[in-house]
Each structure stands twice: as C-alpha cells, then as structure tokens.
C-alpha cells in the first residue's frame, strides 16, 4: 500500500512510520504545519507545532530513507480546532481539541488530500488498535492502558478508519522508546507533548481571555443563591474546577466549593459541594459509530467522559438523535462539550461502540 505517515516530530509518529516501512508499504512522511506563527523551539514538553518539531520529523524521515514534506494546514486547523475551542468555552462548554483535531484535520482534511494523491492510508502514532470484523472496522483500546488514545479517536467514522493505520497499538511506550533508540532516531528521548498544542505556555485562561475579552459575572452559591464573588468570564471556568475560583473566603461555610454549572447568557458561575458534582445521567448528541453499527435498544456498556478518565458501567439507549446514558455508578465533574465514549461491556472492555458530545447531565 501507499501510506502517508503523519510525523509530528515526536518519538511515537517516528516509530509508527518506521513500522509502516518495515511492513513493506511505500511510505511518505508529512509534517503538518498547524500554526501560522510557529515557535522556533519547544518549551520542555509543551506544544508540538514548532520549527524544531518539523526538523525532528525531517531528520527521522532521513534516517528511515523516506520522502518527506511539510504541508501547511494552519488555516484549516485554526478554523476547525482553535476557533471551535474558543467558541465552545465562550458558550460554557468544555471541548476536547485533540479529539476535534483527529476528526477534522488528521482524518478529514489530511486523509482527503492523501486519498486524492493516490495514497491508500494514513499512519499515525496513536496508541489504539484496529481490527476488522465482518468487513467492518473495530476500534479498540491500546495494549498500553496508560497511553491509550481510543477515546480521542472514537469520533472517527467507518470510512475514515478504513484508511487508518495505528502501528503502535500493540506496544507499550517504553518499548517504543527503546525501538527508536535501536533505530538511531534522535527523538528516542524527546519528552512527550502534553497540554494543548496551540497554547504552548499552558495558560488557557490567558489565551481565552485574549480571544473572548472580559465578560464579568457572579459566582453564586447554587444552594442559597448567595453571591460569593465576581469573575471576568465564564470561559475561565469548567465544571469540576476547584482552584482559582476567587471566592470571598469570609462567605464560605468551611467546605470546599466546586464549579457545578455555567450560564453564559447571564454570566453566572454556579458553585456547590463535591456532592453536587455527582451525576448519574448523561444526554449526549451527534453520536458517531466507528463500526457503522448503532446500538440497538437499551445496551449495557461502559462509558468514559474524559481522556484517561474513569470508566463506569452504564445503560445507553439511542433516543432519536441523542444518546441517553444511565450510569450504574456516579461520575463527578462531567461537563457539557466533553465526549462520552461507549465501550463494549465484555471481559476485555476495549472495543469502542460509539461516541457523542455531552449536552446535559442529571442525577
């Protein structure tokens, strides 16, 4: 097959490209330039869109002996990921930009271009497994549970997964680093990127504040209606947040307070106790079924609501265009805008059934 290997400049994508070469595919490496103004150097493990990263990717491609290109996807990335991120926070929701990037950039814009150029598949360094059952793709968790990325891939459609390759799905991260060193790849010890790649300093509040501006409002005790403080905008908060609330301590009753709800229209941030964060019911919209097969009737399964978050048993049912999810155990800090990913409730519990965007929660 002709395979386009997406090379971020990190160790995972470099080894994934190497394994695609070993598998006998005709491989071409490509680095996606996602920032209109990329930094020259990385700051530790923050960010992944610097000139340094593109050079690391090029050096890895040279070691592997494959052609290499840099493609400018900055405009598409800004529109589909960055602007969406800002809009969601302004609306009081908590988006996952990595999930959005996979859905709209790597397996939409990039895949479309790859197929248009005659490639058969796109290979990435994601930690997830793919299999085929009765001619349908089946997305599964990685063998490395700590690095598993099936959650951020769960919004991919069957036609996208049909042209995806995840060479690292059966390997643990430590083995990937050893393999990179054995292959002479300089990125073998390069730190993993974390946080949000387009906010390299990690200051999400400052980034959003510069985009959205000041929209003052009140922090309100959800139980009593008492105003506990003022804030500069609901975009500075997410459900479940405890630190940095700016509450007048003289008004507290001695128990920790958490954000339990956001009301952008009125600028109100509702705060309450840890007990108030617990939810047992989730409504999620715009479901996607990676295998192409929706659930049929009330279905016993497991649900995960954040990357590397807890997984709890539930009963999910498709009602119209929405998923109604009843949790067998309560979850805390579930925010609208997050993805609810369903996994099959079998012994392994590693097969993705579907994904949808959380719209509302209840208890």
Order of alpha helices (4+ residues) and beta strands (2+ residues): beta-alpha-beta-alpha-beta-alpha-alpha-alpha-alpha-beta-beta-beta-alpha-beta-alpha-alpha-beta-beta-beta-beta-beta-beta-beta-beta-beta-beta
